[in-house]
Structure formats: structure tokens, C-alpha cells
Amino acid sequence: MNLWYVIQTKLNKEEEVQSFLSIQGIEAFNPLMETFRIKGGKESKKLIPLFPTYLFGKFDVEQDYPLIRWARGVKKILRFGGYPTPVSEAVVELIRQRTDADGVVKRTSSFCSE
């Protein structure tokens, strides 16, 4: 059964892991956010992960665990009590509803459901 899990990546490897998972046919979600920086009087925009070093993967833990756990750039799949713990579909869906077509979280005054 495919459920969502949180995958911890090595530093700055979120995109690499997401790409690998997609090639393997595994759905991955790496929500992004915009950051702004002013340097030399000029403003620049950059997209960074909403959860640095973490992304969501939807997979069958019994079947896909070794493929994901030992993938380049992956540190671990988050677990509690020694076993990978799924994330509620509702949590991932709530974040998805707050993103645009590029996976960038839209700015709102509150992250809570209205």
C-alpha cells in the first residue's frame, strides 16, 4: 500500500533525490518557498525547500524501502519505534493546496486551514 513518508536527505540533495524517485516511478513532493535577498542594493529571489533536507515520498514501505533508503543523497526515512512512520494524506494535501503549479508555497497570513 502506497503511503506518504518523510525522507531525510543529505544537505542540498532534495532535488537529486526527488529526481531519482520520479525516475523510479515513486511520487515525491518537495514544497518550495521564495526567499529574497538584497545585496549591493539589488533584490534577488531564490527558491529553497520549505523543509530543508526533507521531502515527502509516496511508496509501499515493504516493497520500496531498500530502493529509497540506499538511494544516493538519502540519509534516512523518518521512523518512530524502529519502523518508518507514514504521514497523513491530509497533511500532504494541505501543503499541496498551498502551493502553485511550480510547487512554491503561496504566501498567506496563516498556514492554518480556513
C-alpha positions in Angstrom: 0.0 0.0 0.0 1.4 3.4 -1.0 1.5 5.9 1.9 3.4 9.1 2.3 6.7 9.1 4.3 9.2 11.7 5.2 12.6 11.2 3.6 15.6 12.9 5.1 18.2 13.9 2.5 21.8 14.9 2.7 22.4 18.7 2.7 21.1 20.3 -0.6 20.2 16.9 -2.2 16.4 17.3 -2.1 16.2 17.9 -5.9 18.5 15.0 -6.7 16.5 12.6 -4.5 13.2 13.8 -5.9 14.5 13.3 -9.5 15.7 9.8 -8.7 12.4 8.8 -7.1 10.5 10.1 -10.1 12.6 8.0 -12.4 11.8 5.0 -10.3 8.1 5.8 -10.6 7.8 6.9 -7.0 5.8 10.1 -6.3 7.8 12.7 -4.4 6.8 16.1 -3.1 9.4 18.8 -2.2 7.5 22.0 -1.5 9.5 25.2 -2.1 9.3 28.8 -0.8 10.6 32.0 -2.1 13.3 33.9 -0.3 14.5 37.4 -1.1 18.0 38.8 -0.6 19.3 42.4 -1.0 22.9 42.6 -2.0 24.5 45.6 -3.4 21.2 47.4 -3.5 19.6 44.8 -5.7 17.0 42.3 -4.7 17.2 38.7 -5.8 14.7 35.9 -5.5 15.6 32.3 -4.7 13.6 29.2 -4.3 14.5 27.0 -1.4 12.9 23.9 0.2 10.1 24.6 2.6 11.6 21.8 4.8 15.4 21.8 4.1 16.8 18.3 3.9 13.4 16.7 3.9 10.9 15.7 1.3 7.8 13.5 1.1 7.7 10.2 -0.8 4.6 8.1 -1.5 5.5 4.4 -1.7 5.0 0.9 -0.4 7.4 0.6 2.5 7.5 -3.2 2.3 8.4 -3.2 -1.4 10.4 0.1 -1.9 12.2 0.7 1.4 15.6 -0.6 0.3 15.5 1.3 -3.0 14.8 4.5 -1.2 16.8 4.0 1.9 20.0 3.3 -0.1 19.5 5.9 -2.8 22.2 8.4 -3.4 21.5 11.6 -1.3 19.2 9.9 1.2 20.1 9.9 4.9 17.1 8.0 6.2 13.3 7.6 6.2 11.9 9.0 9.4 10.8 6.4 11.8 9.3 6.0 15.2 9.6 2.9 17.3 12.1 1.4 14.8 9.7 1.4 11.8 9.1 4.1 9.1 6.0 6.1 10.1 3.6 7.3 7.5 2.4 10.9 7.2 -1.3 11.5 6.8 -2.5 12.1 3.3 -4.4 15.1 4.6 -1.1 16.8 5.8 0.5 16.4 2.4 -2.7 17.6 0.6 -3.0 20.7 2.9 0.6 21.7 1.9 -0.2 20.9 -1.8 -3.2 23.1 -1.7 -1.0 26.0 -0.6 1.4 25.6 -3.5 1.3 26.9 -7.0 1.9 24.9 -10.2 5.7 25.1 -9.6 5.4 23.6 -6.1 6.1 27.0 -4.5 4.1 27.7 -1.3 1.8 30.7 -1.8 2.2 33.4 0.7 -0.6 33.6 3.2 -1.1 35.3 6.6 -1.6 31.9 8.2 -0.7 28.3 7.4 -3.8 27.1 9.2 -6.8 25.8 7.3 -9.5 28.5 6.9 
